């Protein structure tokens, strides 16, 4: 397979896309963490009700 070398603009564009993707993944991770914490609190609340 014959591959051409990337020029500086292509590399910068790829870097920018990677930065955007990283930010979106951080946001998704924060949302998932919040959902997990909420579910954990519901679980603990239900568990305490069952033990009473």
GIQUI-V254600 format. One record per residue. N is the residue number from 1. RES is the residue in three letters. SS is DSSP state (H for helix, E for strand, L for the rest). Layout:
# GIQUI-V254600
n: (N:N)
res: (RES:RES)
ss: (SS:SS)
This chain:
# GIQUI-V254600
n: (1:2:3:4:5:6:7:8:9:10:11:12:13:14:15:16:17:18:19:20:21:22:23:24:25:26:27:28:29:30:31:32:33:34:35:36:37:38:39:40:41:42:43:44:45:46:47:48:49:50:51:52)
res: (UNK:UNK:UNK:UNK:UNK:UNK:UNK:UNK:UNK:UNK:UNK:UNK:UNK:UNK:UNK:UNK:UNK:UNK:UNK:UNK:UNK:UNK:UNK:UNK:UNK:UNK:UNK:UNK:UNK:UNK:UNK:UNK:UNK:UNK:UNK:UNK:UNK:UNK:UNK:UNK:UNK:UNK:UNK:UNK:UNK:UNK:UNK:UNK:UNK:UNK:UNK:UNK)
ss: (L:L:L:L:L:L:L:H:H:H:H:H:H:H:H:H:H:H:H:H:H:H:H:H:H:H:H:H:H:H:H:H:H:H:H:H:H:H:H:H:H:H:H:H:H:H:H:H:H:H:H:L)
